[in-house]
Amino acid sequence: MKGLFLGIILSFSSIVCLSQSYPLKFGIKAGWNYSNINAIDEKGEPSGYLSNGGELYGGISLEKQFSVKSFIQANLLISYTDSVTFLELPVYYKYNFYKRFSLLAGPKLNYIPDDEISQPYSFNRRLGISGDVGVDYKISNHFTVEGTFSKGFTKQYDDLVLTYYDAKRDVYRIGVTYYF
């Protein structure tokens, strides 16, 4: 099912990229995460982890305009939460709703590439799904600033030291994108 989902997203992105005369932009993205891990403890009560001061994230971005106010944006990002590395693939529908402001919304795949041997974690599912929503502001043709919220839907890992289990990751994020 996840492979089918990814295939549909990639096919749709390819069709949009090749079938329109609007611009295709490449960029780099970086910023700050604040993570909230929703989990349960050994008694089945709410537990988890909150970022102390946040973590950095970064990656690449591809944005394809397909109408006057509509875009598809795909990113490949690396981020961290509680010493766990996440490779993320968010695919957003972006709608320019007022002058330089745009709304972002879409699914995100989260993959954990870390090795369990050197970690106090048990990775139940390395591949997870989240839903993202956010706003961006176009500073210039090269720079945008964005803020997003990501709601985790998949129980991905257990922390064996802090004793929380069935962790789902919610992320608040602010960052900047530079387009070439």
C-alpha positions in Angstrom: 0.0 0.0 0.0 2.8 2.4 0.9 4.6 1.6 -2.4 1.4 2.3 -4.3 1.0 5.6 -2.5 4.6 6.6 -3.3 4.2 5.5 -6.9 1.1 7.6 -7.4 2.7 10.6 -5.9 5.8 10.3 -8.1 3.7 9.6 -11.2 1.5 12.6 -10.5 4.6 14.8 -9.9 6.2 13.7 -13.1 3.1 14.4 -15.2 2.7 17.9 -13.7 6.4 18.6 -14.2 6.5 17.6 -17.9 3.1 18.8 -19.0 3.1 22.5 -18.2 4.8 25.6 -19.4 5.1 27.1 -15.9 8.5 27.2 -14.2 10.1 24.4 -12.2 12.3 25.6 -9.3 15.0 23.8 -7.4 16.2 24.9 -4.0 17.7 24.1 -0.6 15.8 24.3 2.6 17.0 24.6 6.2 15.5 25.5 9.6 14.5 24.5 13.1 12.2 21.7 14.4 10.4 21.5 17.7 9.3 17.9 18.2 6.6 16.4 20.4 6.6 12.6 20.7 3.2 11.1 21.6 3.6 7.7 23.2 2.6 5.6 26.2 4.5 4.4 29.2 4.7 0.8 30.5 1.4 1.4 32.4 -0.4 2.5 29.2 -0.5 6.1 30.2 0.5 9.1 28.0 4.2 9.7 27.9 6.8 10.8 25.4 9.4 13.4 24.7 9.5 17.2 24.0 12.4 18.9 22.2 14.6 20.8 24.7 15.5 23.6 22.4 14.7 22.1 19.1 16.7 20.5 16.4 18.0 21.5 12.9 16.7 20.2 9.6 17.8 20.6 6.0 17.4 19.3 2.5 16.4 20.0 -1.1 13.2 21.3 -2.6 11.5 21.0 -6.0 8.5 23.2 -6.8 6.4 23.1 -9.9 3.8 25.8 -10.7 0.8 24.4 -12.6 -1.6 27.4 -12.6 -1.5 31.0 -11.6 -2.0 30.3 -7.9 -1.3 26.6 -7.5 2.0 24.6 -7.1 3.2 21.1 -6.2 6.2 21.1 -3.9 8.3 18.0 -3.0 11.1 18.0 -0.5 13.7 15.6 0.6 14.7 16.5 4.2 16.9 15.2 7.0 15.8 15.9 10.6 16.4 14.7 14.1 14.2 14.0 17.2 15.4 12.6 20.4 18.6 11.3 18.7 16.6 9.5 16.0 17.4 10.5 12.4 14.4 10.9 10.0 14.5 11.1 6.2 11.4 12.9 5.2 9.5 13.2 1.9 6.7 15.7 2.1 4.7 16.4 -1.0 2.6 19.6 -0.7 -0.1 21.2 -2.6 0.7 24.9 -2.4 -2.0 27.6 -3.0 -1.2 31.3 -3.2 -4.1 32.8 -1.3 -3.0 36.4 -0.7 -0.2 38.3 -2.5 3.0 36.6 -1.2 1.3 34.2 1.2 0.7 30.6 0.4 -1.0 27.7 2.2 0.8 24.3 2.2 -0.8 20.9 2.8 -0.1 17.3 2.1 1.2 13.9 3.2 4.8 13.2 4.4 6.7 9.9 4.4 9.1 9.5 7.4 11.9 6.9 7.2 14.2 6.0 10.1 17.6 5.0 8.6 19.4 4.5 12.0 20.9 1.3 13.2 19.2 -0.2 16.3 22.4 -1.8 17.6 23.9 1.5 18.8 20.7 3.0 19.9 18.4 2.5 23.0 15.5 2.3 20.5 13.3 -0.4 19.0 12.1 0.6 15.5 8.7 -1.0 15.1 8.1 0.6 11.7 10.9 2.4 9.9 8.5 4.0 7.4 5.7 6.2 8.8 3.1 8.6 7.4 2.3 12.1 8.6 0.1 14.9 7.5 1.5 18.5 7.1 -0.1 21.9 7.0 1.6 25.3 6.9 2.1 28.7 5.5 4.9 30.3 3.5 5.8 33.8 2.6 7.7 34.7 -0.6 10.4 37.3 0.4 11.8 37.4 -3.2 12.1 35.2 -6.3 14.9 33.3 -4.5 13.8 33.2 -0.8 10.7 32.0 1.0 10.1 31.6 4.7 7.7 28.9 5.9 6.1 27.5 9.1 4.6 24.0 9.1 3.0 21.6 11.6 3.2 17.8 11.0 0.9 15.3 12.7 2.3 11.8 12.9 -0.1 9.0 12.2 2.2 5.9 12.5 3.6 4.4 15.7 7.2 4.2 14.6 9.5 3.4 17.6 10.0 2.6 21.3 12.5 4.3 23.6 13.9 1.6 25.9 15.7 4.0 28.3 13.0 6.6 28.8 10.4 3.7 28.7 7.9 5.1 26.2 6.4 3.0 23.5 4.4 3.4 20.3 5.9 6.8 19.5 4.2 9.0 17.0 6.0 12.2 16.1 4.4 15.7 15.8 6.7 18.4 14.5 6.5 22.2 14.5 8.9 23.7 12.0 10.1 27.1 10.8 12.6 27.5 8.0 13.8 29.2 4.9 14.1 28.0 1.3 16.6 29.4 -1.3 15.6 28.7 -4.9 18.3 28.8 -7.6 
